[in-house]
Amino acid sequence: MQSVLYHKAESKIERRYEKGECNDIPLNSYLTMPQNHEKRGQSNHEQSQTALKIFQQALTRAEANNNYLAQVESLKLIGLIHCKLGQYAWGIKCLEQGLRSAQNLKKQANIGIILNYLGAAYYQTGQDRKALGIYSQALTIFSAKNDVINMARLLNRIRQICNSLKHPERALICCRQGLNMSKL
């Protein structure tokens, strides 16, 4: 039964990409598969490789059809999978390419989301200052859209980085701003 659910989710994602309907696919939709992977014979790594293959095919189709929004989404998800696999250099490269494409399309929501993921990738690789700059860019975009949820998440991440960089005053400011948002 669990394998059937995985394949249904996989097929649904593929169909959405083929149609160019990828704006509202959740962050890790390729991870909608059941968590007990070994029971059905496929490891988390193998599932990530399968998802990577699906999104690379989606990228190829999007490029062939000049579907630029689907290209952005595919690059974003390919980058996320590479990061999940610990292949941060490739992940960052794909996320940066997706970011450039989103900037060309002037899609602020996509830009903010990709900046968020890119900041996380830099943070995971110990590039705190670079992550901080990227998170600040994303925060500007989410602030302009009055996206309180993403703003609060980013403020928390910025707070963590500020603490690790020994900037307690800035961390405290982020903490206060986040608390004020939670009251909204």
Disulfide bonds with the S-S distance in Angstrom:
none
